[in-house]
Amino acid sequence: MTIIVVIMTFIIVKTIMGSGGAIVGLKNRLKEYRARDNLNQSDLGKMVGTSRQTISLIERGDYSPSVILALRIAKVFGTTVEELFLYEEE
């Protein structure tokens, strides 16, 4: 667990906002997993303790979730943070 926290913190710090406000290099598969499980953004937000707007921002790549939120989202889908959030170097 500690390794995941350190890696996610490093990724977040390393990829802090690029031009236009998007997180550079951080991609996610959140929309794909939501569709698979037939969840809308509001439902997922309630399940993980955040808003629909936050889920939307994460999906668009305009917001990087905290490690805690990323872990909660992964738990809902029965997968790992690494499976949902991908870091690709430019």
C-alpha positions in Angstrom: 0.0 0.0 0.0 2.8 2.4 0.8 4.4 1.8 -2.6 1.1 2.8 -4.3 0.8 6.0 -2.3 4.4 6.9 -3.1 4.1 6.2 -6.8 0.8 8.0 -7.1 2.2 11.0 -5.2 5.2 11.0 -7.5 3.0 10.9 -10.6 0.8 13.7 -9.4 3.7 15.9 -8.5 5.6 15.0 -11.6 2.7 15.7 -13.9 1.3 18.9 -12.3 -0.8 21.0 -14.6 0.3 21.3 -18.2 -0.9 24.1 -20.6 -4.6 24.6 -20.6 -5.1 23.0 -17.2 -4.9 19.4 -18.2 -2.8 16.9 -16.3 0.1 16.0 -18.6 0.6 12.3 -19.1 -2.1 11.1 -16.7 -4.8 9.1 -18.5 -7.7 7.1 -17.1 -10.2 4.4 -18.0 -12.9 5.6 -15.7 -15.6 6.2 -18.3 -15.0 2.7 -19.7 -15.4 1.1 -16.3 -18.5 3.2 -15.5 -20.1 2.0 -18.7 -19.2 -1.6 -18.0 -20.9 -1.4 -14.6 -23.8 0.7 -15.9 -23.0 3.6 -13.5 -23.6 7.3 -14.2 -21.2 10.0 -12.8 -23.6 10.9 -10.0 -23.9 7.3 -8.8 -20.1 6.8 -8.8 -19.6 10.1 -7.0 -22.0 9.1 -4.2 -20.3 5.7 -3.9 -16.8 7.2 -3.4 -17.8 10.4 -1.5 -17.4 13.0 -4.1 -19.5 15.0 -6.6 -20.6 14.2 -10.2 -18.6 17.3 -11.2 -15.4 15.8 -9.8 -15.9 12.5 -11.6 -16.5 14.4 -14.8 -13.3 16.4 -14.3 -11.3 13.2 -13.6 -12.7 11.5 -16.7 -11.8 14.5 -18.9 -8.3 14.6 -17.5 -8.8 18.1 -16.0 -8.4 16.9 -12.4 -6.0 14.5 -10.7 -7.7 12.6 -7.9 -6.1 12.2 -4.5 -4.6 8.9 -3.7 -7.5 8.1 -1.3 -10.1 9.0 -4.0 -8.2 6.9 -6.6 -8.2 3.9 -4.2 -11.9 4.3 -3.4 -12.8 4.4 -7.2 -10.6 1.3 -7.8 -12.3 -0.5 -5.0 -15.8 0.2 -6.4 -14.7 -1.4 -9.7 -12.8 -4.3 -8.1 -9.6 -3.4 -9.8 -6.3 -1.6 -9.1 -5.4 2.1 -9.3 -2.8 1.2 -11.9 -5.5 -0.4 -14.1 -7.7 2.7 -13.9 -5.0 5.5 -14.0 -2.2 5.3 -16.5 0.9 7.5 -16.7 2.3 8.0 -20.2 5.4 10.1 -20.6 5.2 12.6 -23.4 
